[in-house]
Structures are given as C-alpha cells and as structure tokens.
C-alpha cells in the first residue's frame, strides 16, 4: 500500500479525538470537504494538508507515512465496559503510531532482539507456568529470583517498553481514560514487538502491567484467532504472576497463616502488589475462594484497595531514549525526530519524557491555537 494522506487524516482525527467538523473548523475548511476526502470522492490537496498540519501542530511528514507500516489488528489492551468507541480508537491509534516509530528506530539503530517463547494451540495453567519460566530464561533472568527491574529486562532483549499519553483535541497530552494502563503490539510472530503504558502509577502496578503485556506477547500472537478476550486477559494475568513470582518460590512464600501482614512483607520482597499476591496464592491453591474474598474485604476496610502500604518505586524505561540519542545525537532534538519520523510532537515527547523539548516553532505553537479557536467558536455559538 502506498502513501495515503486521506487515511492519515483519519488517523490524526482518531489520535486527537476530533470529529470531521472539529478538524475542518480548526483547519479553516468545510466539513463536507473532509468527509469527501475520507470517502475518496475528492483528492487531498497540499493546501488542505498544510492547513491541517498547522492547525494541529502535526509535521507534514505524518501524512507521508505508509499505512502498511502500522499493525492491522495485533494489539491487546483491556478497556472498561463504559469506554466509547471513540476512546478505544484513540488508544489503538496512539499505540500503533508508537509501534511504527519504535520499529523504525530499532532498524535504524540496529537493536538486537531476543526470541521469546510462543504458545500454540490449547494451553493449560501449567503450560502458562512453564512458558513464564521459559521467558525468564530467554530474558536472562534467574529461574527463581526476584526480578530487580522488569522493564530493563525486557529492553535488554530488544523489546521496547514505552510511556505514552493521548493527544487531546487541544494538542496537549492527557492520561488514558479507558481503563487498563498497558497495551502490547506486534505485526507478526517474527516481527518486533512493543509494550506501552499510559500511566506508571505505583511501581508494583507498573511491574505487573509490564509482565501482563509480556504475557500477551508470549501467549497470543499465534493463538489470536477465535480467542475470547476475557480468557486472554486471564491467561496474561496468570503469566504475570508466574513470571514475577515463580511457582517454586511461591510454594515457599505461601506458608503459614497468610494474613495481610505476610502479604505486605512479600510485596516488599518481590515488588508485587498485595492484591496480585492474593490472586497468585489463590491460583496455586494456597487459599480458597472464601479466603480470597475475606482478604479483599479486609483490604477494602483498611482503604488498601486503592492505596496499598509498602512503596514500590516506578521503573524508568531507557531503550527508546537510547535509540533517539544514537540517531539524533545528545541530547536528541525531539522536534527533528518528530519531523523525520512523522509523529505528533506530544507523542514524541511522551516517548522520551526526560529530554527537554526544543523551542516550539510556529507550527507547534498552533496546537494551542486549536483549543483557542474551539473555545472561541463555542462562545460565539452561545451568543
């Protein structure tokens, strides 16, 4: 498939959560024109592309991207039942753009990848435990020890773990609003993979999210067709628990009365949330359903469902930042990277949050004007 600017206009709308009318108004063109372009009735002119680019602060190179560079349907993330189709589309478009850039940088900087084990056919809980152990071995992690840095272990194997944020309708960054904080993406079983997260949150949650998405990459690329979403999530949860706390060590850990204080001590040792540890103990048969429910009630009574004791510090990814440094020098110019890679500057910024962004040129400053124009239009309509 060749360059398709009409499809890229649609992708940009999805990224920013804009309707055809809102994008048309911001760019100073008619809504019917945007509709006709997206239907293929009219061709996109350079003038329209320039207007859209300046209105949204998007580099013109964004419209030169070949849609074939984006994975079609190999993306896994969990969403709230209340999530709208628009919200889901924004997340999917954001992750796919990040994946496209990650693959390009990996190729340009010659990052070596480690092959992960892959599940095939029907699998059992024991199979998942074995695959988690095989993944530890593939990543060069001891078979039964604490994983000191989950993200770094993935990145050493050539698996980017990237922080992302959504680009809102005013061209600013905002946190995810559709539920699950992580997503995994791939284009084929032999192609590079990527893990992303939208909010680091607590370190224990971040570590589990990374392991959960790693589970998708091991368990589901060859088994995606016909796989029920709930089952896929359950399998990835089981994998994350087995990856972070292998069965052999869990058998040692889950002895005695298993009160909340014991789970808190295990959290400090293994960097896993109390809630995840309770589920791990249940999965391995050390507590029954009634005991799990009792422990969860105790967590709720103490306010620990949302604010657990024992701080586990968040991990920081480094691979994306290193690739940008290799390609664009130190410190890398994020606006240069944004232009060459065809990525919105806000997304480019989220990939390397510790890099100071360049002074904004006029096109990027126009992102702010998009929000100003929308607010002004709302005031005029109210008069």
PEWOWO-V586750 format. One record per run of one state. SS is the DSSP state (~ for helix, > for strand, _ for the rest). FROM is the first residue (numbers start at 0). TO is the last residue. If there is no record, write none. Layout:
# PEWOWO-V586750
ss=SS from=FROM to=TO
ss=SS from=FROM to=TO
This chain:
# PEWOWO-V586750
ss=_ from=0 to=3
ss=~ from=4 to=15
ss=_ from=16 to=18
ss=~ from=19 to=26
ss=_ from=27 to=29
ss=~ from=30 to=38
ss=_ from=39 to=44
ss=~ from=45 to=55
ss=_ from=56 to=58
ss=~ from=59 to=63
ss=_ from=64 to=65
ss=~ from=66 to=68
ss=_ from=69 to=73
ss=> from=74 to=75
ss=_ from=76 to=77
ss=> from=78 to=78
ss=_ from=79 to=83
ss=~ from=84 to=107
ss=_ from=108 to=123
ss=~ from=124 to=137
ss=_ from=138 to=148
ss=~ from=149 to=155
ss=_ from=156 to=158
ss=> from=159 to=162
ss=_ from=163 to=164
ss=> from=165 to=166
ss=_ from=167 to=171
ss=> from=172 to=173
ss=_ from=174 to=177
ss=> from=178 to=178
ss=_ from=179 to=180
ss=> from=181 to=185
ss=_ from=186 to=191
ss=> from=192 to=196
ss=_ from=197 to=201
ss=~ from=202 to=218
ss=_ from=219 to=227
ss=~ from=228 to=243
ss=_ from=244 to=245
ss=~ from=246 to=252
ss=_ from=253 to=258
ss=~ from=259 to=269
ss=_ from=270 to=272
ss=~ from=273 to=282
ss=_ from=283 to=287
ss=~ from=288 to=300
ss=_ from=301 to=317
ss=~ from=318 to=327
ss=_ from=328 to=332
ss=~ from=333 to=340
ss=_ from=341 to=343
ss=~ from=344 to=350
ss=_ from=351 to=360
ss=~ from=361 to=381
ss=_ from=382 to=382
